C-alpha cells in the first residue's frame, strides 16, 4: 500500500456524500483523505466540520491525520482549487454528468454515484469527454458488484458451465418506501428533480447487476404505473418483459409499494438454473442439457434428470462503498483495476430509459432506441412537473442547483 493518499473532494454532502465522508473519517479508506467538500446548504458544511472534529475525538490514535476539509458553496470552485486529486459526485441525478465532465476537463479523477445520469444522451457526452482523458480514472459507485453472491452468479454464467441463458427473472420489491420518504425532499420522485422513480433511484444497482451478469437485452416491453402506491408523479410499480439476442427472454418486476418485499433473481440456462433468493445462491445442474435431452429422448412425459442441487458457497469480502473507493484509490495511485468503469453506467440507464419509453409509447422498444425521442418525451414531463424550481435549467440541459 502506498504512503501517498488521494486527496478527494465530495460534491454534495447529503445522504450518500455524508456516508462516504464518515467511512473515510473512520479509517476504512486508508489511501484517501477528504480535503474539500462542496454543498449549497451551509448546514451540511457545518455538519461536515463537526463530523471531522468528532472523528478526532473518537479516533485519538489517528487525530493527527484527520483534517477538517476546506468548505465550498461552489463545486466548480472546489474542482479548480488545486486541493483535490479526485471527486465523488453525489448530487441529484441530472447533475451527475455536469460535474463528472467538469472534473475530467480540469484533470481531476471523478467517482460518480448511481445513476450515471437521467438520460443516455447526457451520459454519452460524459463518456466522450472521459475518452478524451484516458489518463484519468473514471469510476461508477456500483457497490453491489462487491456482493459475493452476485460476483459468483456472474462467474458461473460467464464460465459457460450451465450453457446458454434461456430465461432471466428478477423480482426485486424490497425497496419499500412510505409516503414520508417522498415528503422528505421536494425534489424527490419528480420529473424535474430525479427524472424518474424506482428505476432511477432504487434500481440502478439491480439493472446494472442484471446486465453485468446476463448481458444486455435487445427489446423491452414495459408496463409502468405512476404514483400507484404513493402521492408522486413518477413510477413506483414496474413490470417489464425483455428479449435477448440469442432468443432468451426475461422479466423484471420492482416496486416501492410492496411490504414485505422480495428479492429473487433466477437464471434458467440450457444446462441448469441459478436461483438467488434472500442472499442464498442455489445451483441446479442437469445431467444433460435440455436441448440435447429433448432431441434424443423418446419418452413423451420424461424430464431431464437433475445431476446436482446445491447451495453455492459465496466467499470473499463484501466491502460495498468502501471497496469501490479503495479500488478507486488503487487505480489512481498504482493503475489497479476499478470495480466499475464510469463508462459502464450507460448500460443500466439504457435499460431504464427503454422501460420508460416503452411505457410512454405503449409499445415494445428495441435497443438501441431513439435517444432524442426519449429526451423529448422526458422533457414533456419535466415541463409539467410539480416541482417548478429547476425546470428551466433541466430543459436547458444545465445542472440542478439543490442539495443531495
C-alpha positions in Angstrom: 0.0 0.0 0.0 1.3 3.4 -0.9 2.0 6.0 1.7 0.6 8.7 -0.6 -3.1 9.5 -0.3 -5.6 10.5 -2.8 -7.0 14.0 -2.0 -10.7 13.7 -2.5 -13.4 16.4 -2.7 -17.0 15.4 -2.1 -19.6 17.2 -4.2 -22.9 17.1 -2.3 -22.9 16.2 1.4 -26.4 14.7 1.6 -27.2 11.1 2.3 -24.6 9.4 0.2 -21.9 12.2 0.4 -22.0 12.2 4.2 -21.9 8.4 4.3 -18.7 8.4 2.2 -17.2 11.1 4.4 -18.0 9.0 7.6 -16.4 5.9 6.1 -13.2 7.8 5.2 -13.1 9.5 8.7 -13.4 6.1 10.3 -10.2 5.0 8.5 -11.9 2.5 6.2 -10.2 4.0 3.2 -6.6 4.4 4.3 -5.4 5.7 1.0 -8.0 8.5 0.8 -8.3 11.8 2.6 -11.1 14.3 2.2 -9.6 17.7 1.6 -12.6 19.6 0.4 -16.4 19.4 0.5 -18.9 21.4 -1.7 -22.6 21.9 -0.9 -25.0 24.7 -1.4 -26.6 24.1 2.0 -24.5 25.8 4.8 -26.0 23.4 7.3 -24.4 20.5 5.5 -21.0 22.2 5.6 -21.4 22.9 9.3 -22.2 19.2 9.8 -19.1 18.2 7.9 -16.9 20.4 10.1 -18.4 18.9 13.3 -18.0 15.4 11.9 -14.3 15.9 11.4 -14.0 17.3 15.0 -15.9 14.3 16.4 -13.8 11.9 14.4 -10.6 13.3 16.0 -12.2 12.7 19.4 -13.5 9.2 18.5 -10.2 8.1 16.9 -7.5 9.7 19.1 -4.8 7.4 17.6 -5.5 9.0 14.2 -6.3 12.5 15.3 -3.2 14.0 13.7 -4.2 12.7 10.2 -7.9 13.7 10.4 -8.0 17.2 8.9 -11.1 19.4 8.6 -11.7 19.8 4.8 -12.0 23.1 3.1 -15.6 24.1 2.6 -17.1 25.4 -0.7 -20.5 26.6 -1.7 -19.5 26.2 -5.3 -18.5 22.8 -6.6 -16.8 24.3 -9.7 -14.5 26.4 -7.5 -13.6 23.3 -5.5 -12.8 21.3 -8.6 -10.5 24.1 -9.8 -9.0 24.8 -6.3 -6.0 22.6 -6.6 -7.0 21.0 -3.3 -8.3 17.7 -4.8 -6.9 14.9 -7.0 -10.4 13.3 -7.3 -14.0 14.0 -6.5 -17.1 12.0 -5.5 -20.1 13.3 -7.3 -23.1 12.7 -5.0 -25.7 15.3 -6.1 -29.1 14.7 -7.6 -29.2 12.8 -10.9 -29.4 15.5 -13.5 -26.1 17.0 -12.3 -24.0 13.9 -12.3 -22.7 14.3 -15.9 -22.1 18.0 -15.5 -19.7 17.6 -12.6 -18.0 14.5 -13.9 -17.3 16.4 -17.2 -16.0 19.4 -15.3 -13.7 17.2 -13.2 -12.3 15.5 -16.2 -11.7 18.7 -18.1 -9.8 20.0 -15.1 -7.6 17.0 -14.6 -9.5 15.6 -11.7 -10.5 11.9 -11.3 -14.3 11.5 -10.9 -16.2 8.9 -9.0 -19.9 9.1 -9.9 -22.8 8.0 -7.7 -25.5 6.0 -9.4 -27.2 6.5 -11.8 -24.8 7.8 -14.4 -27.4 10.4 -15.4 -31.1 10.7 -16.2 -31.0 10.1 -20.0 -28.4 8.4 -22.2 -27.6 11.4 -24.4 -26.1 13.3 -21.5 -24.2 10.2 -20.4 -22.8 9.7 -23.9 -21.4 13.2 -23.7 -19.8 12.3 -20.4 -18.3 9.2 -21.9 -17.0 11.2 -24.9 -15.1 13.5 -22.5 -13.8 10.6 -20.5 -12.4 9.1 -23.7 -10.6 12.3 -24.3 -8.8 12.0 -20.9 -7.6 8.4 -20.8 -5.0 9.3 -18.1 -7.8 9.9 -15.6 -9.7 7.2 -13.7 -13.5 7.5 -14.0 -15.4 5.2 -11.7 -19.1 4.4 -11.0 -20.4 3.7 -7.5 -21.8 0.3 -8.3 -21.1 -1.1 -4.8 -23.4 -4.0 -5.3 -20.8 -5.6 -7.6 -18.8 -6.3 -4.4 -21.6 -8.6 -3.1 -20.2 -12.2 -3.1 -23.4 -13.8 -4.3 -23.7 -11.6 -7.4 -20.0 -12.0 -8.2 -20.5 -15.8 -8.0 -23.5 -15.7 -10.3 -21.5 -13.7 -12.9 -18.6 -16.2 -12.6 -20.9 -19.2 -13.2 -22.8 -17.7 -16.1 -19.6 -16.3 -17.8 -17.9 -19.7 -17.4 -20.5 -21.4 -19.6 -20.9 -24.2 -17.0 -24.7 -24.1 -17.3 -24.8 -23.3 -21.0 -26.7 -20.6 -22.8 -29.2 -18.5 -21.0 -32.9 -19.2 -21.8 -34.7 -17.0 -19.3 -34.0 -14.4 -16.6 -36.4 -13.3 -13.9 -35.7 -10.7 -11.2 -38.4 -9.8 -8.6 -36.9 -7.1 -6.5 -39.6 -5.5 -4.5 -37.7 -5.0 -1.3 -37.5 -1.3 -2.0 -40.5 -0.3 0.1 -40.8 3.4 0.9 -43.6 5.1 2.9 -45.0 8.4 1.8 -42.9 10.2 4.4 -39.8 9.2 2.4 -41.1 11.1 -0.6 -42.2 14.0 1.5 -38.7 14.4 2.9 -37.4 16.4 -0.1 -39.3 18.4 -2.7 -37.0 17.1 -5.5 -37.8 13.5 -4.7 -40.0 11.5 -7.1 -40.4 14.4 -9.5 -39.5 14.5 -13.2 -37.6 17.8 -12.8 -35.8 16.7 -9.6 -34.9 13.0 -10.1 -36.0 12.3 -13.6 -37.8 9.1 -12.6 -38.9 7.0 -9.7 -37.9 3.5 -8.6 -36.0 2.8 -11.8 -33.8 5.9 -11.3 -33.5 6.0 -7.6 -33.6 2.5 -6.1 -33.0 0.1 -9.0 -29.8 1.3 -10.8 -27.8 -1.2 -8.9 -30.2 -4.1 -9.9 -30.3 -3.0 -13.5 -26.5 -2.8 -13.6 -26.2 -6.3 -12.0 -28.8 -7.7 -14.3 -26.9 -6.7 -17.4 -23.5 -7.4 -15.8 -24.4 -11.0 -15.1 -26.7 -11.9 -18.1 -25.9 -9.3 -20.7 -27.9 -6.5 -22.4 -31.4 -7.2 -23.8 -32.3 -6.1 -27.3 -36.0 -5.5 -26.9 -38.1 -4.2 -23.9 -41.9 -4.1 -23.3 -42.6 -2.4 -20.0 -45.7 -1.5 -18.0 -45.1 1.3 -15.5 -47.6 2.7 -13.0 -47.0 6.3 -12.0 -48.0 7.2 -8.4 -49.8 4.0 -8.0 -49.0 3.5 -4.3 -47.8 7.0 -3.3 -48.7 10.6 -4.0 -45.8 11.1 -6.5 -45.7 11.8 -10.2 -43.1 9.1 -11.2 -43.2 5.3 -11.4 -43.4 3.3 -8.2 -44.5 0.0 -9.8 -42.8 -1.7 -12.8 -43.2 -4.9 -14.7 -41.0 -5.4 -17.8 -40.5 -8.1 -20.4 -37.3 -8.3 -22.3 -35.7 -10.3 -25.1 -32.1 -11.1 -25.7 -30.1 -11.5 -28.9 -29.9 -15.3 -28.5 -33.7 -15.6 -28.2 -33.8 -15.8 -24.4 -36.4 -13.8 -22.5 -36.6 -12.1 -19.2 -38.8 -10.3 -16.7 -38.0 -7.5 -14.2 -40.5 -6.6 -11.5 -40.0 -3.9 -8.9 -42.0 -1.6 -6.7 -41.6 0.7 -3.7 -45.1 -0.2 -2.5 -44.8 -3.9 -1.6 -44.5 -4.7 2.1 -42.8 -7.1 2.8 -40.9 -7.0 -0.4 -38.9 -9.8 -2.1 -35.6 -10.3 -3.8 -35.4 -13.3 -6.0 -33.2 -13.5 -9.1 -33.4 -16.6 -11.3 -31.5 -17.5 -14.4 -32.6 -20.6 -16.4 -29.9 -22.0 -18.8 -29.8 -25.0 -21.1 -27.9 -27.0 -18.5 -29.5 -25.9 -15.3 -30.7 -23.0 -13.2 -29.3 -20.4 -10.8 -31.5 -19.0 -8.1 -30.5 -16.2 -5.8 -33.2 -15.9 -3.0 -32.7 -14.0 0.2 -28.9 -13.8 -0.4 -28.6 -17.6 -0.8 -27.4 -19.0 -4.1 -28.8 -22.3 -5.4 -27.3 -24.1 -8.4 -29.4 -26.8 -10.1 -27.4 -28.7 -12.7 -29.0 -31.1 -15.2 -27.4 -34.4 -16.2 -27.9 -33.5 -19.8 -28.5 -30.0 -21.4 -32.2 -29.6 -22.2 -31.8 -29.1 -26.0 -29.8 -32.4 -26.2 -32.3 -34.2 -23.9 -35.3 -33.0 -25.9 -33.6 -34.1 -29.2 -32.7 -37.6 -28.0 -35.4 -38.5 -25.6 -38.2 -40.9 -26.8 -40.5 -40.9 -23.7 -43.4 -38.5 -24.0 -43.6 -37.2 -20.4 -39.9 -37.6 -19.5 -37.9 -34.7 -18.0 -34.2 -34.1 -17.8 -32.7 -35.6 -14.6 -31.0 -33.3 -12.1 -27.4 -34.1 -11.6 -26.9 -31.8 -8.6 -28.9 -29.3 -6.5 -26.6 -27.4 -4.2 -26.3 -24.2 -2.2 -23.2 -22.5 -3.6 -20.7 -21.1 -1.2 -20.1 -17.4 -2.0 -16.9 -16.3 -0.3 -15.0 -13.1 -0.4 -15.2 -9.6 1.0 -18.4 -7.6 0.8 -16.9 -4.2 1.1 -19.7 -2.2 -0.7 -19.0 1.5 -1.0 -15.7 1.2 0.9 -14.5 -1.4 -1.6 -15.4 0.8 -4.6 -13.5 3.7 -3.1 -10.4 1.7 -2.1 -10.3 0.3 -5.7 -10.6 3.9 -7.0 -7.6 4.9 -4.9 -5.7 1.9 -6.1 -6.5 2.8 -9.7 -5.3 6.4 -9.2 -2.1 5.5 -7.3 -1.0 2.3 -8.9 -3.1 1.7 -12.0 -5.1 -1.1 -10.5 -8.5 -2.0 -12.0 -11.6 -0.1 -11.0 -14.6 -2.1 -9.7 -16.7 -0.4 -12.3 -15.6 1.9 -15.0 -17.8 5.0 -15.3 -18.5 4.2 -19.0 -20.4 1.1 -17.8 -23.0 3.3 -16.2 -24.8 3.8 -19.5 -25.9 0.2 -19.7 -28.3 0.0 -16.8 -29.5 3.5 -17.7 -30.2 2.3 -21.2 -32.5 -0.4 -19.8 -34.4 2.0 -17.6 -34.7 4.6 -20.3 -36.1 1.9 -22.6 -38.6 0.8 -20.0 -39.8 4.4 -19.6 -40.0 4.9 -23.4 -41.9 1.7 -23.9 -44.4 2.8 -21.2 -44.8 6.2 -22.7 -45.3 5.0 -26.3 -47.4 2.0 -25.3 -45.3 -0.5 -27.3 -42.1 -2.5 -27.2 -38.8 -0.7 -27.7 -35.7 -2.0 -29.4 -32.3 -1.4 -28.0 -30.7 0.8 -29.3 -33.6 3.1 -29.2 -34.2 6.7 -30.4 -32.4 8.6 -27.7 -33.5 12.0 -28.9 -37.1 10.9 -28.8 -36.6 9.7 -25.2 -35.3 13.1 -24.2 -38.2 14.8 -25.9 -40.7 12.7 -24.0 -38.9 13.1 -20.7 -38.8 16.9 -21.1 -42.6 17.0 -21.8 -43.0 15.5 -18.3 -40.4 17.8 -16.8 -42.3 20.8 -18.0 -45.4 19.7 -16.1 -43.6 18.5 -13.0 -45.0 19.6 -9.7 -41.5 20.8 -8.7 -41.3 24.1 -10.6 -37.9 25.1 -9.3 -35.1 24.0 -11.6 -37.4 23.2 -14.6 -35.8 25.7 -16.9 -32.3 24.6 -16.1 -33.2 21.0 -16.7 -34.8 21.8 -20.0 -31.8 23.9 -20.9 -29.6 20.8 -20.1 -27.7 22.5 -17.3 -27.3 21.3 -13.8 -29.6 21.4 -10.9 -28.9 23.8 -8.0 -30.1 21.9 -5.0 -28.6 19.7 -2.3 -28.5 16.0 -2.5 
